[in-house]
Amino acid sequence: MDTTPLFTNDTIVFGLLMLALGFIFYTESIEKGFWPKFYKIVPGLFLAYMIPAIFTTFGLIAPEWETIKESGEIVTGKSNLYYVSSRYLLPAALVLMTLSIDLKAVFNLGWKALIMFFTGTIGIVIGGPIAILLISIFSPETVGGIGPDAVWRGLSTLAGSWIGGGANQTAMLEIYGYNQKLYGGMVFVDIVVANVWMAILLIGIGKRDKINKWLKADTSSIEELKVKVSTFSEKVKRNPSVTDMIILGAIAFGTVSIAHFLADFLAPFFENVVAGIQSPTTKNIFTFLGSKFFWMISISTLIAILLSFTKAKTYEGAGASKFGSVFIYILVASIGMKMDLTLIFDNVGLIAVGIVWMTIHAVLLIFVAKIIKAPYFFLAVGSQANVGGAASAPIVASAFHPSLATVGVLLAVFGYAVGTVAAIGCTILMELAAAG
């Protein structure tokens, strides 16, 4: 089947995404009439995600496609916008948003942030086997299969992805030997369910005051951090000159280049170290250390934190976090274009497993947040640090305030660290559930 979209040139596609973002920000700035009421219900960040998804759904753009030539030859194509956004703009955004961070105030956010993160992890671990048990009642063939085709083996890759990310997902594929011809179906479930859940979290951000009131949450530590950053920003605020903007670009992309340079050495080095480990289980626990993306994000954030103790911090007054926010919105749009809404109906059985699984994750987070009176911020970021990892946890965090992006990254690093161990535990339970 020929799946070539109307526009395959990334220059044109990027222009469409920017036009969509321009439309969102312009209508969001209108103070009277329909739009203020609309944006009270639907956050702009959600639209930045959904409009590109609609473009993809209607075949205007696509993350990847197959073109059938007259000769019958099938040629594959792929957009590089998400790769560029996640590898260049995301780390640059993290640098710019972290320059003015008050690290002490971040740590003062306290234990509730960690509790919500680990609650999210536990929700994924127990959600998988419970989803298998529930779906098997109505459709046992959906969660059946034997040998390499066993569905529980495929679902192990979802557990890896939803607790750690891509590196952990690959590790689970290797550990449990799922049939790679069927693996695309699991990637599809991952994309659909994780992105739908992210969309729900973004909608919730617009309702955070009501949610926090219902949770009886103490948001004082978050507000204190936001006030500190905002006060500092106002104190050093100035009309940015061309020199300021060039220096900001130097700080951001200079750091990104250093992070990529070091990641190119560290990832292969640790990949070889991990490959030399005798125990297969231990080897796969540390697989994430061979991920360039992990090192690139971690190094960028670390350098930015170090810069926050220098005079570079004053560039917040020249709009550092605002430029970072622009990059984040471009990343959100490029994530949105990966979502074809019609595909939700193509594999209803596995999608149902994913939805039940994610619902258990969500319910447990809400339950614990209610008990410990944790703010919605901790719930949303704790969830995305698991399910979305370093690519989307900062997006959700910065939607509350640019200064909070670092919190998302720090929690996502925990996700990398515990991802494979927790996913193995989850898979053992899913195997038992499938056997039962």
Phi, psi and omega in degrees: 000130179282120183245024181295125179284172180297320181242122179247347180281120184299332178296317179290317181298316178299320177299319178297317180297319179292323176297321178297315179295321178298318178299316181297310183291325179294311181293330179291336181275349179288130189263348182229160175089214187290317191296318178301322178292320181298314184283350171288334181264315185246113179295148178301323181297324177295318178295323179299335178272319189280323182299314175299326177297322177293319176303316180293317181301321181270008173079015177286318180224172178198148177289327176203159185202169176237130178248127179261116180281168181301330179285351182095353179292136179260122180246129180266146177228160183207140174276141179261007186295318180294319180300312180297317181297316185281330183267335183244309184285322179299307179297325177296318178297319180297321178297309183295326181278341183265345182309320185261013185294144173256097188300322179299318180293327177297315179293334178289351176298335168088190189286339184296327179298315180292321179300316181292325177297309182290333173296317177300319178297313180298323178300321177290318182299314182273338182295322181301303181297323178295319178298319178298315180298317182290314181292328181296336178294320184263328183212077184300331181292335180295326183247022182267217181095152179231161178059219181297341181273358182300129185298325181299329177294318178295320180294338177299327179290328175293318179301316179298316181294318186278355174247327183237314183132195187302317181296318179292325178298315179296321179300318181292326177297320180288317184297312189259358171058043178293146179303114186292341176291334180263353187299327180304325178297323179288322176299320179299314179299318178304309183297312184295304187293315181297321181286324176296318179296319178298320179299319179296318178298320179295322177297320180298331180299325177292341181250017190299327180296316178293319180296315179297324178295317179294322179285348186057042188278145174266107183260013187300320182293323178292314180297323179298317179295316180298318181294317180302313181292317181295320179296315179296319180300317179294324182295321184257006185299137177207163176284113187294134176269173176300322178300315178302314184292322178294318179295321176299317177297322179295316180297312185293302187278338170296317177296317179300320180294319177297317181298317178293319180300311181290323179297325179296336177267314186292318183300309178296324180299309182289333176297319178291321178298313181294322180298333181277354179288133185286317183287121179301322181294311179298320180303313184284338176297323185259017180302325184300338180292344177268006181271123177296324181298318179301311182292322181297314179293315183296315181294317179302314181294318180297314179298319180297320178297318178297320179295334180292348177264005181244183178293346178301337180302328184291347179287355169299327178293340178267005175098028182305309184291333177293316176298320177300320179296323177301314180297320180297317179296322177296320177298315179302315180297320180290330174290319180300323182290350177280352188256114172259109187298333182289336183292345179302329185267000184280333181220070190300322183299305180293325177299320179298318177301313181297320181293316178299316180302310182292329178295319178297316176304313182292315182298318179296319178299315180296318181299311181291320178300322179293319182293312185267002179057046180277140178296156178302330178304314180293323179296309184294313183287323177299321177292310184291333176297332174275298190287321184260334181072201187291344180282327185241341178301318177294330179297310181295318181297315183289342176293334175282317176188137181307328183292346185266359182303322181299326179300318178299318180294313182300319179289324179296326177297323173302320180300316176302316187292319185260355189306306186289320179300310181295322181293324176296316177300317178298317183293322176301315178294323179292323177298317178296319181294319180292324179290328181287000000 
